[in-house]
């Protein structure tokens, strides 16, 4: 995996030496860069707030991995943004999902739409399966302009733009209709534009369904069954605290490394939606799936602010429209994929448990007082809860 990732990074050509020479964090909005700017740039890699020491070590290890990869590839990707007249504008998109995943299929649809709408003047190249790194590493590559587009969970984004942590709160949405009314309304649109200070811009939300626990040795019927279990979580302070509140031991691990971690017993289980559980083949190790549906965290398609600034108005319109249309297509794919995944899991002999969600809701209720401590987050949660579901 590391060798393949290194080769892919070499193909992209990252200017690692320049990155290393600059200070590591800046929090102000960047000034627009010219198409052929040779200014030195900085890696922004803020960690989620108030993480545990174990989670911090995981974050630090992944940051070192990303930085090492950057330093090992001192080439010329930023110069690839220069466009002499008549050349094709190529946008590079990387993510960690399997090529058969509904999100990847939707991205292929977006790439097709971009090519058609631009008359071939724009092209989207997609690198699936974690070829260029974990979700966090890909977001960091967007920040420095070394990658153009990526998909990440809103849960992972809270370390870059804190308001996204609201989406990781358990049982935030009343139902699916309420969730989409929030995401497609003013609240969702405002959050997509929010991470500009981190050199990121959201284009659309992809459906990621509801997340539930799956385990190796025993099913989860009640929160007490999680006591002492090491459960893989996203790199999200909110997800970490939720698992801890339910009695488990939260362990952030990159998605691409999770199968091995489960197989070797490094963790006892994880939590995700049915298509991801099935397509990742984690069910080969984890034979129990408990549908507590504790969160419904959307995926977010991000574009690098650096690349966005180099696109002209027509190109921005083409990309935005293609992303929005691919999101609608992905929702259709997702509904079908969820049904197919559940059927495949049952056929594979996985034990499907449908626990009483009331016990889980009660156990995590105190998290709202703890995690919604800031007035801004509290106001956002109240705004989300006040949204009326569209008929």
Secondary structure, 3 states (H helix, E strand, C coil): CHHHHHHHHHHHCCEHHHHHHCCCCCCCCCCCCCCCCCCCCCCCCCCCCCCCHHHHHHHHHHHHHHHHHHHCCECCHHHHHCCCCCCCEEEEEECCCCCCCHHHHHHHHHHHHHHHHCCCCEEEEEECCCCCCCHHHHHHHHHCCCCCEEEEEHHHHCCCCHHHHHHHCCCCCCCHHHHHHHHCCHHHHHHHHHHHHHCEEEEEEECCCCEEEEECCCCCCCHHHHCCCEEEECCCHHHHHHHHHCCCEEEECCHHHHHHHHHCCCCCEEEECHHHHHHCCHHHCCCEEEEEEEECCCEEEEEEHHHHHHCCHHHHHHHHHHHHHHHHHHHHHHHHHHHHHHHHHHHCCCEEECCCHHHHHHHHCHHHHHHCCCHHHHHHHHHHHHCCCCC
